[in-house]
């Protein structure tokens, strides 16, 4: 499970009322247009989630105490914390419905991004399983079950009706691609200023204090291998030229040979500067 917590989002503890158990979980969608940019930009997913909370808090008619959902799930397989565990939802339609089920949102809508990718379905399943371990009963329903709405949309509701199965192509606990090294905020700032190791400045700004060291080391190794290949090729050329020069081969133009050696040396210098 890949979880983005409230603290990572810069949010305080939820002010939503506590609730220790429910009959289960209801699945939701946004019900509006959702940009397909979310498919390729995880930062856009985080912005979308923050905007949803912002709009809920600004809704004086509903008087939300927090973002309405317990969790959300993005196309990249991240579970995004909302009200969190053991908190009454504000998303299911009325007080009785909110008390009956917790709520999880898939970041898809009624136009634009409408089909939930397998990674999103897996993240929704992560959220359901997590809430089941913390008070949710076995029921998995759509928002429309018990309330007059199109939510959670055709594709998500069809998946819910099948029992919300985890996609076969996505393991329950996918291995991490790169080991990570936790860093303090001061470390992040210092490393970014000197080496640019982090993926992007915006990543550090959003509180991501993990440095993917393995990918950086692999990049260094690739550069060293390229430099070594250049040196090997150049040494072989110089050795051949030197042997011919030593043999005083009458067929060899000595001046031209020396010029070629010097040219080869200049070439390797340029390559070394480029690779480093």
TORLORO-277882 format. One record per atom (N, C-alpha, C): residue number from 1; residue in one letter; atom name; x, y, z. Coordinates in steps of 0.2 Angstrom, whole numbers. Atoms other than C-alpha are relative to their C-alpha. Layout:
N
<NUM a CA <X Y Z>> ...
//
This chain:
276
<1 x N <4 -6 0>> <1 x CA <0 0 0>> <1 x C <4 6 0>> <2 x N <-3 -6 1>> <2 x CA <6 17 -5>> <2 x C <-4 6 3>> <3 x N <4 -5 -4>> <3 x CA <-1 30 8>> <3 x C <3 7 0>> <4 x N <-1 -7 -1>> <4 x CA <-1 49 7>> <4 x C <-4 2 6>> <5 x N <4 -2 -6>> <5 x CA <-5 55 25>> <5 x C <-2 7 0>> <6 x N <2 -6 0>> <6 x CA <-13 70 30>> <6 x C <6 5 2>> <7 x N <-6 -4 -2>> <7 x CA <3 77 38>> <7 x C <4 1 -7>> <8 x N <-3 -1 6>> <8 x CA <11 74 21>> <8 x C <-3 5 -5>> <9 x N <4 -4 4>> <9 x CA <-3 84 13>> <9 x C <0 7 3>> <10 x N <0 -6 -4>> <10 x CA <0 98 26>> <10 x C <-6 2 3>> <11 x N <7 -1 -3>> <11 x CA <-17 95 34>> <11 x C <1 -1 8>> <12 x N <0 2 -7>> <12 x CA <-20 95 53>> <12 x C <-4 -6 1>> <13 x N <4 6 -2>> <13 x CA <-29 81 62>> <13 x C <-7 2 -2>> <14 x N <7 -1 3>> <14 x CA <-47 79 55>> <14 x C <-5 2 6>> <15 x N <5 -2 -5>> <15 x CA <-61 88 65>> <15 x C <-6 -4 -1>> <16 x N <6 4 1>> <16 x CA <-74 75 59>> <16 x C <-1 -4 6>> <17 x N <1 4 -6>> <17 x CA <-83 65 73>> <17 x C <2 -7 -1>> <18 x N <-3 6 0>> <18 x CA <-76 49 78>> <18 x C <-6 -5 -1>> <19 x N <5 5 1>> <19 x CA <-85 33 73>> <19 x C <4 -7 0>> <20 x N <-4 6 -1>> <20 x CA <-78 16 78>> <20 x C <-1 -6 -5>> <21 x N <2 6 5>> <21 x CA <-87 4 66>> <21 x C <-6 2 -5>> <22 x N <6 0 5>> <22 x CA <-99 3 51>> <22 x C <-2 -6 -3>> <23 x N <1 7 4>> <23 x CA <-107 -10 40>> <23 x C <5 -1 -5>> <24 x N <-5 1 5>> <24 x CA <-94 -7 27>> <24 x C <2 6 -3>> <25 x N <-2 -6 3>> <25 x CA <-88 5 14>> <25 x C <-4 1 -6>> <26 x N <3 -2 6>> <26 x CA <-96 15 0>> <26 x C <5 3 -5>> <27 x N <-5 -2 5>> <27 x CA <-86 19 -16>> <27 x C <-4 6 -4>> <28 x N <2 -7 3>> <28 x CA <-88 37 -24>> <28 x C <4 1 -6>> <29 x N <-4 -3 5>> <29 x CA <-82 46 -39>> <29 x C <-2 8 0>> <30 x N <1 -7 -1>> <30 x CA <-81 65 -42>> <30 x C <-7 3 -3>> <31 x N <7 -2 3>> <31 x CA <-97 67 -53>> <31 x C <1 6 -4>> <32 x N <-1 -6 5>> <32 x CA <-89 81 -63>> <32 x C <6 -2 -5>> <33 x N <-5 2 4>> <33 x CA <-76 82 -76>> <33 x C <7 0 4>> <34 x N <-6 1 -3>> <34 x CA <-59 76 -71>> <34 x C <6 0 -5>> <35 x N <-5 0 5>> <35 x CA <-43 80 -81>> <35 x C <4 -7 -1>> <36 x N <-4 6 1>> <36 x CA <-34 66 -89>> <36 x C <8 1 1>> <37 x N <-7 -2 -2>> <37 x CA <-18 75 -84>> <37 x C <2 -4 6>> <38 x N <-1 4 -6>> <38 x CA <-20 65 -68>> <38 x C <4 -7 -1>> <39 x N <-2 7 1>> <39 x CA <-15 49 -77>> <39 x C <8 0 -1>> <40 x N <-7 -1 1>> <40 x CA <3 56 -80>> <40 x C <4 4 5>> <41 x N <-3 -4 -5>> <41 x CA <6 68 -66>> <41 x C <-3 -1 7>> <42 x N <2 1 -7>> <42 x CA <5 63 -48>> <42 x C <-1 6 4>> <43 x N <1 -7 -3>> <43 x CA <7 81 -42>> <43 x C <-7 2 -1>> <44 x N <7 -2 1>> <44 x CA <-10 84 -51>> <44 x C <-5 -3 4>> <45 x N <5 3 -4>> <45 x CA <-18 71 -41>> <45 x C <0 3 7>> <46 x N <-1 -3 -7>> <46 x CA <-12 78 -25>> <46 x C <-4 7 0>> <47 x N <3 -6 1>> <47 x CA <-18 95 -31>> <47 x C <-8 0 0>> <48 x N <7 1 1>> <48 x CA <-35 88 -36>> <48 x C <-3 -2 7>> <49 x N <2 2 -7>> <49 x CA <-37 80 -18>> <49 x C <-1 6 4>> <50 x N <0 -6 -4>> <50 x CA <-32 96 -10>> <50 x C <-6 5 -2>> <51 x N <6 -4 3>> <51 x CA <-45 106 -21>> <51 x C <-7 -2 3>> <52 x N <7 3 -2>> <52 x CA <-59 94 -16>> <52 x C <-1 2 7>> <53 x N <0 -2 -7>> <53 x CA <-55 97 3>> <53 x C <-2 8 0>> <54 x N <1 -7 -1>> <54 x CA <-54 116 0>> <54 x C <-8 2 -2>> <55 x N <7 -1 2>> <55 x CA <-71 116 -9>> <55 x C <-5 -2 5>> <56 x N <4 2 -6>> <56 x CA <-79 106 5>> <56 x C <0 4 6>> <57 x N <-1 -4 -5>> <57 x CA <-73 117 18>> <57 x C <-3 7 -1>> <58 x N <3 -6 1>> <58 x CA <-80 132 9>> <58 x C <-7 -1 -1>> <59 x N <7 1 1>> <59 x CA <-97 124 7>> <59 x C <-4 1 6>> <60 x N <4 -2 -6>> <60 x CA <-107 133 20>> <60 x C <-7 -3 1>> <61 x N <6 4 0>> <61 x CA <-123 124 15>> <61 x C <0 -7 4>> <62 x N <-1 7 -3>> <62 x CA <-116 107 20>> <62 x C <3 0 6>> <63 x N <-3 -1 -6>> <63 x CA <-106 114 34>> <63 x C <5 -6 2>> <64 x N <-5 6 -1>> <64 x CA <-92 100 32>> <64 x C <5 2 5>> <65 x N <-5 -1 -5>> <65 x CA <-80 98 46>> <65 x C <7 -1 -3>> <66 x N <-6 3 3>> <66 x CA <-67 91 34>> <66 x C <-2 -2 -7>> <67 x N <2 3 7>> <67 x CA <-66 84 16>> <67 x C <-4 -6 2>> <68 x N <6 5 -1>> <68 x CA <-81 72 15>> <68 x C <2 -7 1>> <69 x N <-1 7 0>> <69 x CA <-72 56 12>> <69 x C <5 -2 5>> <70 x N <-6 2 -5>> <70 x CA <-61 45 23>> <70 x C <6 -1 -4>> <71 x N <-6 1 4>> <71 x CA <-49 41 9>> <71 x C <-2 2 -8>> <72 x N <1 0 7>> <72 x CA <-47 44 -10>> <72 x C <6 -4 -3>> <73 x N <-5 4 4>> <73 x CA <-37 34 -23>> <73 x C <1 3 -7>> <74 x N <-2 -4 7>> <74 x CA <-27 41 -38>> <74 x C <2 -6 -5>> <75 x N <-2 5 6>> <75 x CA <-22 33 -55>> <75 x C <7 -3 1>> <76 x N <-7 2 0>> <76 x CA <-4 30 -49>> <76 x C <0 -5 6>> <77 x N <0 5 -5>> <77 x CA <-10 18 -35>> <77 x C <1 2 7>> <78 x N <0 -3 -7>> <78 x CA <-9 30 -20>> <78 x C <-6 0 3>> <79 x N <6 -1 -4>> <79 x CA <-21 30 -6>> <79 x C <1 6 4>> <80 x N <-1 -7 -3>> <80 x CA <-24 48 0>> <80 x C <-4 0 6>> <81 x N <4 0 -6>> <81 x CA <-29 50 17>> <81 x C <-5 7 0>> <82 x N <5 -5 -1>> <82 x CA <-45 61 20>> <82 x C <-1 1 8>> <83 x N <1 0 -8>> <83 x CA <-54 60 37>> <83 x C <4 -6 3>> <84 x N <-4 5 -2>> <84 x CA <-45 44 39>> <84 x C <-4 -6 4>> <85 x N <3 6 -4>> <85 x CA <-49 29 51>> <85 x C <-4 2 5>> <86 x N <5 -1 -6>> <86 x CA <-63 28 63>> <86 x C <-3 7 0>> <87 x N <3 -7 0>> <87 x CA <-70 45 57>> <87 x C <-7 -1 -4>> <88 x N <6 0 3>> <88 x CA <-88 47 52>> <88 x C <0 4 -7>> <89 x N <0 -3 7>> <89 x CA <-90 51 33>> <89 x C <-5 6 0>> <90 x N <5 -5 2>> <90 x CA <-99 66 26>> <90 x C <-2 0 -7>> <91 x N <1 1 7>> <91 x CA <-101 59 9>> <91 x C <-6 -4 -3>> <92 x N <5 5 3>> <92 x CA <-115 46 8>> <92 x C <-7 3 0>> <93 x N <6 -3 2>> <93 x CA <-130 58 8>> <93 x C <-4 3 6>> <94 x N <4 -2 -6>> <94 x CA <-138 60 25>> <94 x C <3 -3 7>> <95 x N <-3 2 -7>> <95 x CA <-134 57 44>> <95 x C <0 -8 0>> <96 x N <1 7 0>> <96 x CA <-141 39 43>> <96 x C <5 -4 -4>> <97 x N <-5 3 4>> <97 x CA <-131 34 28>> <97 x C <7 1 1>> <98 x N <-7 -1 -2>> <98 x CA <-115 42 34>> <98 x C <2 -4 6>> <99 x N <-2 4 -6>> <99 x CA <-116 32 50>> <99 x C <0 -8 -2>> <100 x N <0 7 2>> <100 x CA <-119 16 40>> <100 x C <6 -3 -3>> <101 x N <-6 2 4>> <101 x CA <-103 16 29>> <101 x C <5 5 0>> <102 x N <-6 -5 1>> <102 x CA <-86 24 28>> <102 x C <-1 1 -8>> <103 x N <1 -2 7>> <103 x CA <-83 32 11>> <103 x C <7 1 -3>> <104 x N <-7 -1 4>> <104 x CA <-68 31 -2>> <104 x C <-2 2 -7>> <105 x N <1 -3 7>> <105 x CA <-67 41 -18>> <105 x C <6 -2 -5>> <106 x N <-5 1 5>> <106 x CA <-59 36 -34>> <106 x C <0 7 -4>> <107 x N <-1 -6 3>> <107 x CA <-52 51 -43>> <107 x C <-1 0 -8>> <108 x N <2 0 7>> <108 x CA <-62 49 -59>> <108 x C <-7 4 0>> <109 x N <6 -4 0>> <109 x CA <-77 59 -65>> <109 x C <-5 -3 -6>> <110 x N <5 2 5>> <110 x CA <-92 59 -78>> <110 x C <3 2 -7>> <111 x N <-3 -2 7>> <111 x CA <-81 66 -92>> <111 x C <8 1 1>> <112 x N <-7 -1 0>> <112 x CA <-62 67 -96>> <112 x C <2 -7 3>> <113 x N <-2 7 -3>> <113 x CA <-55 53 -84>> <113 x C <-6 -3 3>> <114 x N <6 4 -3>> <114 x CA <-69 41 -82>> <114 x C <1 -7 1>> <115 x N <-2 7 -2>> <115 x CA <-61 24 -82>> <115 x C <5 -1 5>> <116 x N <-5 1 -6>> <116 x CA <-52 19 -66>> <116 x C <5 -5 -2>> <117 x N <-5 4 1>> <117 x CA <-35 12 -70>> <117 x C <1 -6 5>> <118 x N <-1 6 -5>> <118 x CA <-30 -5 -62>> <118 x C <3 3 7>> <119 x N <-4 -2 -6>> <119 x CA <-18 4 -50>> <119 x C <-5 4 5>> <120 x N <5 -3 -4>> <120 x CA <-33 15 -44>> <120 x C <-4 -5 3>> <121 x N <4 5 -3>> <121 x CA <-44 0 -41>> <121 x C <4 -3 5>> <122 x N <-4 3 -5>> <122 x CA <-30 -8 -32>> <122 x C <1 4 7>> <123 x N <0 -5 -5>> <123 x CA <-28 8 -21>> <123 x C <-7 0 4>> <124 x N <7 0 -3>> <124 x CA <-47 8 -18>> <124 x C <0 -6 5>> <125 x N <0 6 -4>> <125 x CA <-45 -10 -12>> <125 x C <4 0 6>> <126 x N <-4 -1 -6>> <126 x CA <-31 -5 -1>> <126 x C <-4 3 6>> <127 x N <4 -4 -4>> <127 x CA <-42 8 7>> <127 x C <-6 -4 4>> <128 x N <5 5 -2>> <128 x CA <-56 -5 9>> <128 x C <2 -4 6>> <129 x N <-3 5 -4>> <129 x CA <-45 -18 17>> <129 x C <2 4 7>> <130 x N <-3 -3 -6>> <130 x CA <-37 -5 29>> <130 x C <-6 2 4>> <131 x N <6 -1 -4>> <131 x CA <-54 1 35>> <131 x C <-4 -6 3>> <132 x N <3 7 -3>> <132 x CA <-60 -17 37>> <132 x C <4 -2 6>> <133 x N <-4 2 -6>> <133 x CA <-46 -19 49>> <133 x C <-1 5 6>> <134 x N <1 -5 -5>> <134 x CA <-51 -4 58>> <134 x C <-8 2 1>> <135 x N <7 -2 -2>> <135 x CA <-70 -5 61>> <135 x C <-5 -1 -5>> <136 x N <5 1 5>> <136 x CA <-78 -7 44>> <136 x C <-2 -7 -1>> <137 x N <2 7 1>> <137 x CA <-89 -22 41>> <137 x C <1 -2 -7>> <138 x N <-2 3 7>> <138 x CA <-89 -33 25>> <138 x C <-4 3 -6>> <139 x N <3 -2 6>> <139 x CA <-101 -23 14>> <139 x C <4 5 -4>> <140 x N <-3 -5 4>> <140 x CA <-94 -14 -1>> <140 x C <-6 2 -5>> <141 x N <5 -3 4>> <141 x CA <-107 -3 -10>> <141 x C <2 6 -4>> <142 x N <0 -6 4>> <142 x CA <-109 11 -22>> <142 x C <-4 6 4>> <143 x N <4 -6 -3>> <143 x CA <-115 29 -17>> <143 x C <-7 -1 -1>> <144 x N <7 0 2>> <144 x CA <-130 26 -27>> <144 x C <-5 -5 4>> <145 x N <4 5 -4>> <145 x CA <-135 11 -16>> <145 x C <-3 3 6>> <146 x N <3 -4 -6>> <146 x CA <-147 20 -4>> <146 x C <-1 7 -1>> <147 x N <1 -7 1>> <147 x CA <-146 37 -12>> <147 x C <-1 1 -7>> <148 x N <2 -2 7>> <148 x CA <-153 45 -28>> <148 x C <6 4 -3>> <149 x N <-6 -3 3>> <149 x CA <-136 48 -37>> <149 x C <2 -4 -6>> <150 x N <-4 4 5>> <150 x CA <-126 42 -52>> <150 x C <6 -2 2>> <151 x N <-7 2 -3>> <151 x CA <-111 40 -41>> <151 x C <0 -7 2>> <152 x N <-7 -2 2>> <152 x CA <-99 31 -42>> <152 x C <1 0 -8>> <153 x N <-1 1 7>> <153 x CA <-102 31 -61>> <153 x C <0 -7 -2>> <154 x N <1 7 3>> <154 x CA <-104 16 -73>> <154 x C <6 -4 1>> <155 x N <-6 5 -1>> <155 x CA <-86 9 -73>> <155 x C <1 -2 7>> <156 x N <-2 2 -6>> <156 x CA <-83 10 -55>> <156 x C <-6 -4 4>> <157 x N <5 4 -3>> <157 x CA <-100 4 -50>> <157 x C <-1 -7 -3>> <158 x N <-1 7 3>> <158 x CA <-98 -11 -62>> <158 x C <5 -4 4>> <159 x N <-6 4 -4>> <159 x CA <-82 -16 -52>> <159 x C <-3 -1 7>> <160 x N <3 1 -7>> <160 x CA <-91 -13 -35>> <160 x C <-5 -6 0>> <161 x N <5 5 0>> <161 x CA <-105 -25 -41>> <161 x C <3 -7 -1>> <162 x N <-4 6 0>> <162 x CA <-92 -38 -44>> <162 x C <3 -2 6>> <163 x N <-3 1 -7>> <163 x CA <-86 -37 -26>> <163 x C <6 4 1>> <164 x N <-7 -4 -1>> <164 x CA <-72 -24 -29>> <164 x C <6 -5 0>> <165 x N <-6 4 0>> <165 x CA <-59 -37 -34>> <165 x C <6 3 -1>> <166 x N <-6 -3 1>> <166 x CA <-41 -33 -33>> <166 x C <2 -2 -7>> <167 x N <-3 2 6>> <167 x CA <-34 -32 -51>> <167 x C <5 -5 0>> <168 x N <-5 5 0>> <168 x CA <-24 -48 -55>> <168 x C <7 2 -1>> <169 x N <-7 -2 2>> <169 x CA <-10 -38 -63>> <169 x C <3 4 5>> <170 x N <-3 -4 -5>> <170 x CA <-7 -28 -47>> <170 x C <0 -4 6>> <171 x N <-1 4 -6>> <171 x CA <0 -37 -32>> <171 x C <-3 4 6>> <172 x N <2 -3 -6>> <172 x CA <-7 -33 -15>> <172 x C <5 4 4>> <173 x N <-5 -4 -3>> <173 x CA <10 -27 -9>> <173 x C <6 0 -5>> <174 x N <-5 0 6>> <174 x CA <20 -22 -25>> <174 x C <7 2 3>> <175 x N <-7 -2 -3>> <175 x CA <39 -21 -22>> <175 x C <2 7 -2>> <176 x N <-2 -7 2>> <176 x CA <47 -4 -22>> <176 x C <5 -1 -5>> <177 x N <-5 1 5>> <177 x CA <57 -1 -37>> <177 x C <7 2 2>> <178 x N <-7 -3 -2>> <178 x CA <71 9 -28>> <178 x C <-1 0 8>> <179 x N <0 -1 -7>> <179 x CA <76 8 -10>> <179 x C <0 8 1>> <180 x N <1 -7 -2>> <180 x CA <73 25 -1>> <180 x C <4 1 6>> <181 x N <-4 -2 -5>> <181 x CA <84 34 11>> <181 x C <-4 6 3>> <182 x N <3 -6 -3>> <182 x CA <74 45 24>> <182 x C <5 6 1>> <183 x N <-4 -5 -1>> <183 x CA <81 62 25>> <183 x C <-4 6 4>> <184 x N <4 -5 -3>> <184 x CA <77 77 36>> <184 x C <-1 6 -5>> <185 x N <2 -5 5>> <185 x CA <70 93 28>> <185 x C <7 4 -2>> <186 x N <-6 -3 1>> <186 x CA <87 101 30>> <186 x C <5 -3 -5>> <187 x N <-4 4 5>> <187 x CA <96 87 21>> <187 x C <-3 1 -7>> <188 x N <3 -1 7>> <188 x CA <83 88 7>> <188 x C <2 7 -3>> <189 x N <-2 -7 3>> <189 x CA <87 107 5>> <189 x C <7 0 -2>> <190 x N <-8 -1 1>> <190 x CA <106 105 6>> <190 x C <1 -5 -7>> <191 x N <-2 4 6>> <191 x CA <106 90 -7>> <191 x C <-3 3 -6>> <192 x N <3 -3 6>> <192 x CA <94 99 -19>> <192 x C <5 6 -2>> <193 x N <-4 -6 2>> <193 x CA <105 115 -19>> <193 x C <7 -2 -3>> <194 x N <-6 2 3>> <194 x CA <121 105 -22>> <194 x C <1 -5 -5>> <195 x N <-1 5 5>> <195 x CA <118 90 -32>> <195 x C <-6 -1 -4>> <196 x N <6 1 4>> <196 x CA <100 91 -38>> <196 x C <-2 -7 -1>> <197 x N <2 7 0>> <197 x CA <97 73 -33>> <197 x C <-7 -2 0>> <198 x N <7 1 -1>> <198 x CA <79 74 -29>> <198 x C <-3 1 -7>> <199 x N <3 0 7>> <199 x CA <67 72 -44>> <199 x C <-2 7 -2>> <200 x N <1 -7 2>> <200 x CA <61 90 -44>> <200 x C <-1 4 7>> <201 x N <1 -5 -6>> <201 x CA <60 105 -32>> <201 x C <-6 -1 3>> <202 x N <6 1 -2>> <202 x CA <42 103 -31>> <202 x C <-2 -6 5>> <203 x N <1 6 -5>> <203 x CA <43 86 -23>> <203 x C <3 2 7>> <204 x N <-3 -2 -7>> <204 x CA <54 93 -9>> <204 x C <-5 5 3>> <205 x N <4 -5 -3>> <205 x CA <42 107 -7>> <205 x C <-6 -3 3>> <206 x N <7 4 -2>> <206 x CA <27 95 -5>> <206 x C <2 -4 6>> <207 x N <-2 4 -6>> <207 x CA <37 87 10>> <207 x C <2 -7 -1>> <208 x N <-3 6 1>> <208 x CA <44 72 1>> <208 x C <7 0 2>> <209 x N <-7 0 -3>> <209 x CA <59 68 11>> <209 x C <4 -7 -1>> <210 x N <-3 7 2>> <210 x CA <64 52 2>> <210 x C <5 1 -6>> <211 x N <-4 0 6>> <211 x CA <79 51 -10>> <211 x C <1 -7 -3>> <212 x N <-1 7 4>> <212 x CA <79 37 -23>> <212 x C <7 -1 -2>> <213 x N <-7 0 1>> <213 x CA <97 33 -21>> <213 x C <2 -5 -5>> <214 x N <-2 5 4>> <214 x CA <98 17 -31>> <214 x C <0 3 -7>> <215 x N <1 -2 7>> <215 x CA <92 26 -47>> <215 x C <6 5 -2>> <216 x N <-5 -5 0>> <216 x CA <105 40 -44>> <216 x C <7 -4 -1>> <217 x N <-6 4 1>> <217 x CA <119 26 -42>> <217 x C <1 -3 -6>> <218 x N <0 3 6>> <218 x CA <114 17 -57>> <218 x C <2 5 -6>> <219 x N <-1 -5 5>> <219 x CA <115 33 -67>> <219 x C <8 2 0>> <220 x N <-7 -1 0>> <220 x CA <133 36 -61>> <220 x C <4 -6 -3>> <221 x N <-3 6 3>> <221 x CA <138 18 -65>> <221 x C <0 0 -8>> <222 x N <1 -1 7>> <222 x CA <131 21 -83>> <222 x C <5 5 -3>> <223 x N <-5 -6 3>> <223 x CA <142 37 -85>> <223 x C <7 -3 1>> <224 x N <-6 2 -1>> <224 x CA <157 28 -78>> <224 x C <2 -5 -6>> <225 x N <-1 5 5>> <225 x CA <155 13 -90>> <225 x C <1 4 -7>> <226 x N <-1 -4 7>> <226 x CA <153 26 -105>> <226 x C <7 3 0>> <227 x N <-6 -3 0>> <227 x CA <169 34 -100>> <227 x C <6 -5 -1>> <228 x N <-4 6 1>> <228 x CA <178 17 -98>> <228 x C <1 -2 -7>> <229 x N <0 2 7>> <229 x CA <173 12 -115>> <229 x C <3 5 -5>> <230 x N <-4 -5 4>> <230 x CA <180 28 -122>> <230 x C <7 0 1>> <231 x N <-7 1 -1>> <231 x CA <196 26 -114>> <231 x C <3 -7 -3>> <232 x N <-3 6 3>> <232 x CA <198 8 -119>> <232 x C <1 0 -8>> <233 x N <0 -1 8>> <233 x CA <194 12 -138>> <233 x C <6 5 -1>> <234 x N <-5 -5 1>> <234 x CA <206 27 -137>> <234 x C <7 -3 1>> <235 x N <-6 3 -2>> <235 x CA <220 17 -129>> <235 x C <2 -5 -6>> <236 x N <-1 5 5>> <236 x CA <218 3 -142>> <236 x C <3 4 -7>> <237 x N <-2 -4 6>> <237 x CA <220 16 -156>> <237 x C <7 3 1>> <238 x N <-7 -3 -2>> <238 x CA <235 24 -148>> <238 x C <5 -5 0>> <239 x N <-4 6 -1>> <239 x CA <243 7 -145>> <239 x C <2 -2 -8>> <240 x N <-1 2 7>> <240 x CA <241 3 -164>> <240 x C <5 5 -3>> <241 x N <-4 -5 3>> <241 x CA <248 19 -169>> <241 x C <7 0 2>> <242 x N <-7 0 -2>> <242 x CA <263 18 -158>> <242 x C <4 -6 -2>> <243 x N <-3 5 2>> <243 x CA <267 1 -163>> <243 x C <3 1 -7>> <244 x N <-2 -1 7>> <244 x CA <267 6 -181>> <244 x C <6 5 -1>> <245 x N <-5 -5 0>> <245 x CA <278 21 -177>> <245 x C <7 -3 2>> <246 x N <-6 4 -2>> <246 x CA <290 10 -168>> <246 x C <4 -4 -5>> <247 x N <-3 5 5>> <247 x CA <292 -2 -182>> <247 x C <3 4 -6>> <248 x N <-3 -4 5>> <248 x CA <297 13 -193>> <248 x C <-3 -3 -7>> <249 x N <3 3 6>> <249 x CA <285 6 -206>> <249 x C <0 5 -5>> <250 x N <-1 -5 5>> <250 x CA <289 14 -222>> <250 x C <-6 3 -3>> <251 x N <7 -2 3>> <251 x CA <271 15 -227>> <251 x C <-3 5 4>> <252 x N <3 -4 -5>> <252 x CA <267 25 -212>> <252 x C <3 7 -1>> <253 x N <-2 -7 0>> <253 x CA <267 44 -214>> <253 x C <0 2 8>> <254 x N <-1 -1 -8>> <254 x CA <274 48 -196>> <254 x C <-3 7 2>> <255 x N <4 -6 -2>> <255 x CA <268 66 -196>> <255 x C <-7 0 0>> <256 x N <7 1 0>> <256 x CA <251 61 -201>> <256 x C <-2 -5 6>> <257 x N <1 5 -6>> <257 x CA <252 47 -187>> <257 x C <0 4 6>> <258 x N <-1 -5 -6>> <258 x CA <257 60 -174>> <258 x C <-7 4 1>> <259 x N <5 -4 0>> <259 x CA <243 71 -179>> <259 x C <-7 -4 2>> <260 x N <6 4 -2>> <260 x CA <230 57 -178>> <260 x C <0 -2 8>> <261 x N <0 1 -7>> <261 x CA <236 53 -160>> <261 x C <-2 6 4>> <262 x N <2 -6 -3>> <262 x CA <234 71 -155>> <262 x C <-7 1 0>> <263 x N <7 -1 1>> <263 x CA <217 71 -162>> <263 x C <-4 -5 4>> <264 x N <4 5 -4>> <264 x CA <212 55 -153>> <264 x C <0 3 7>> <265 x N <0 -3 -6>> <265 x CA <218 63 -137>> <265 x C <-5 6 2>> <266 x N <5 -5 0>> <266 x CA <208 78 -140>> <266 x C <-7 -2 1>> <267 x N <7 3 0>> <267 x CA <193 68 -143>> <267 x C <-2 -3 7>> <268 x N <2 3 -6>> <268 x CA <194 58 -127>> <268 x C <-1 5 5>> <269 x N <1 -5 -5>> <269 x CA <196 74 -117>> <269 x C <-7 3 -1>> <270 x N <7 -3 1>> <270 x CA <180 81 -125>> <270 x C <-5 -5 3>> <271 x N <5 5 -2>> <271 x CA <171 65 -121>> <271 x C <0 -1 8>> <272 x N <0 1 -7>> <272 x CA <177 64 -103>> <272 x C <-3 6 3>> <273 x N <4 -6 -3>> <273 x CA <171 82 -100>> <273 x C <-7 0 -1>> <274 x N <7 1 1>> <274 x CA <154 78 -108>> <274 x C <-3 -5 5>> <275 x N <3 5 -4>> <275 x CA <152 62 -98>> <275 x C <0 2 8>> <276 x N <0 -2 -7>> <276 x CA <157 70 -81>> <276 x C <-5 5 1>> 
//
